Amino acid sequence: MSDNFIEIGGFTYLPEAKAIIAMESSRDLFYESTDLQPVTVDGYRISPWGTTNDMPQLIIDKAEKSEIVQSNLLFNIQSGYGQGIKPMRRILEGKKLVGYEEIYDGEVVDFFAQNDINGFFLEQLSDLHYFYNVFPEIILSGDKRKIVSLRSKDSV
């Protein structure tokens, strides 16, 4: 119990709002455990996501049950995304930066189109806001001097 709210049997009374709310506790979903040890799968050591290794699915299921959580996640993702990513070039006068201009053709624009950079960015932002973890895959050229492909690996 505190000055700002009163909790009784799964219900919370908010005196300032004169409201009673009932929410499922997230205590069982988010926890710290020192007994989760890395496991070996196909010769690779991995750290499980929760005791049943399904934390992303649990988070998605919990988020889908709350319109407020869904709205907040959508707002955060859209705020981060803005108008997406655009290839830009710096405009210099001598060594002084005076502005930027968008690039409409060339190798960079081709790379953006072939790799759907805005789709990649949106997937990464979504995973970041849901799971606070992202898994980008960066494919390099044979000589490892150039990025040839970007992929978003699912967290789920």
C-alpha positions as CSV (number, residue, x, y, z in Angstrom):
1,M,0.0,0.0,0.0
2,S,1.2,3.5,-0.8
3,D,-0.1,7.1,-0.8
4,N,-1.0,6.9,-4.5
5,F,-2.8,3.6,-4.7
6,I,-4.2,0.7,-2.7
7,E,-3.9,-2.9,-3.8
8,I,-6.4,-5.5,-2.5
9,G,-6.8,-9.1,-3.9
10,G,-5.7,-8.4,-7.5
11,F,-7.5,-5.0,-7.7
12,T,-6.0,-1.6,-7.4
13,Y,-7.9,1.5,-6.2
14,L,-6.5,4.8,-7.6
15,P,-7.9,7.5,-5.2
16,E,-6.9,10.5,-7.4
17,A,-8.7,9.0,-10.4
18,K,-11.5,7.5,-8.3
19,A,-11.0,4.3,-10.2
20,I,-10.6,0.6,-9.6
21,I,-8.5,-1.4,-12.0
22,A,-7.9,-5.1,-12.3
23,M,-4.7,-6.3,-14.1
24,E,-3.0,-9.6,-14.5
25,S,0.2,-9.5,-12.6
26,S,3.4,-9.5,-14.7
27,R,5.4,-10.8,-11.8
28,D,5.3,-14.3,-13.2
29,L,6.3,-13.2,-16.7
30,F,9.3,-11.1,-15.8
31,Y,11.7,-12.5,-13.3
32,E,15.4,-13.0,-12.6
33,S,16.6,-16.5,-12.2
34,T,20.2,-17.5,-11.6
35,D,19.4,-21.2,-12.3
36,L,18.9,-20.7,-16.1
37,Q,22.0,-22.3,-17.5
38,P,23.1,-22.2,-21.2
39,V,22.0,-25.3,-23.1
40,T,23.6,-26.9,-26.2
41,V,21.5,-27.1,-29.4
42,D,23.0,-28.5,-32.6
43,G,26.4,-28.0,-31.2
44,Y,25.8,-24.3,-30.2
45,R,25.5,-23.1,-26.7
46,I,22.5,-20.9,-26.2
47,S,20.9,-19.1,-23.3
48,P,17.2,-20.0,-23.0
49,W,14.6,-17.2,-23.0
50,G,12.8,-18.1,-19.8
51,T,12.4,-21.5,-18.1
52,T,10.5,-22.9,-21.1
53,N,12.5,-21.0,-23.7
54,D,9.4,-19.2,-25.0
55,M,9.7,-15.7,-23.5
56,P,9.0,-13.9,-26.9
57,Q,5.8,-15.8,-27.4
58,L,4.7,-15.1,-23.8
59,I,5.4,-11.4,-24.3
60,I,3.4,-11.3,-27.5
61,D,0.5,-13.2,-25.9
62,K,0.4,-10.8,-22.9
63,A,0.7,-7.7,-25.1
64,E,-2.2,-8.8,-27.4
65,K,-4.5,-9.0,-24.3
66,S,-4.1,-5.3,-23.5
67,E,-5.2,-2.5,-25.9
68,I,-3.2,0.0,-23.8
69,V,0.1,-2.0,-24.2
70,Q,-0.6,-2.5,-28.0
71,S,-1.3,1.2,-28.4
72,N,1.9,2.2,-26.5
73,L,4.0,-0.3,-28.5
74,L,2.6,1.0,-31.8
75,F,3.2,4.6,-30.7
76,N,6.8,3.9,-29.7
77,I,7.5,2.0,-32.9
78,Q,6.0,4.7,-35.1
79,S,7.8,7.4,-33.2
80,G,11.1,5.7,-33.8
81,Y,10.3,4.9,-37.5
82,G,9.2,8.4,-38.4
83,Q,9.3,8.7,-42.2
84,G,11.7,5.8,-42.5
85,I,15.3,5.9,-43.6
86,K,16.4,7.9,-46.7
87,P,19.8,7.8,-48.3
88,M,21.3,11.3,-47.9
89,R,24.5,13.0,-49.0
90,R,26.3,15.7,-47.0
91,I,26.7,19.1,-48.7
92,L,30.0,20.7,-47.8
93,E,31.5,24.1,-48.5
94,G,35.1,23.5,-48.0
95,K,35.2,21.6,-44.7
96,K,32.0,23.2,-43.4
97,L,28.8,21.2,-43.4
98,V,26.0,23.3,-44.9
99,G,23.2,20.7,-45.3
100,Y,22.0,17.4,-46.7
101,E,20.4,16.3,-49.9
102,E,18.5,13.1,-50.7
103,I,20.1,10.6,-53.1
104,Y,17.7,9.4,-55.8
105,D,19.9,7.1,-57.9
106,G,23.1,5.0,-57.7
107,E,24.5,2.1,-55.8
108,V,23.1,3.2,-52.4
109,V,19.6,3.6,-53.7
110,D,19.8,0.2,-55.4
111,F,21.0,-1.3,-52.0
112,F,18.0,0.3,-50.2
113,A,15.6,-1.2,-52.8
114,Q,17.1,-4.7,-52.9
115,N,17.2,-5.0,-49.1
116,D,14.0,-3.2,-48.3
117,I,15.8,-1.1,-45.7
118,N,12.6,0.5,-44.4
119,G,11.1,-2.9,-43.9
120,F,14.2,-4.1,-42.2
121,F,14.3,-1.0,-39.9
122,L,10.6,-1.5,-39.0
123,E,11.1,-5.2,-38.0
124,Q,14.2,-4.2,-35.9
125,L,12.3,-1.4,-34.2
126,S,9.3,-3.7,-33.5
127,D,11.6,-6.4,-31.9
128,L,13.5,-3.8,-30.0
129,H,10.3,-2.4,-28.4
130,Y,8.7,-5.8,-27.7
131,F,11.7,-7.7,-26.6
132,Y,14.5,-5.1,-26.1
133,N,16.6,-7.3,-28.3
134,V,17.3,-7.5,-32.1
135,F,19.0,-9.9,-34.3
136,P,20.2,-8.3,-37.5
137,E,22.1,-10.5,-40.0
138,I,24.7,-8.6,-42.1
139,I,26.0,-10.4,-45.2
140,L,29.4,-9.2,-46.5
141,S,30.9,-9.4,-49.9
142,G,33.5,-12.1,-50.6
143,D,36.3,-9.7,-49.8
144,K,34.4,-8.4,-46.7
145,R,34.7,-4.8,-47.8
146,K,31.1,-4.2,-48.6
147,I,27.7,-5.0,-47.0
148,V,25.7,-6.8,-49.7
149,S,22.6,-7.7,-47.7
150,L,20.7,-7.0,-44.4
151,R,18.2,-9.3,-42.9
152,S,16.1,-9.2,-39.7
153,K,16.2,-12.5,-37.9
154,D,13.0,-13.2,-35.9
155,S,13.3,-13.0,-32.1
156,V,10.4,-15.5,-31.8
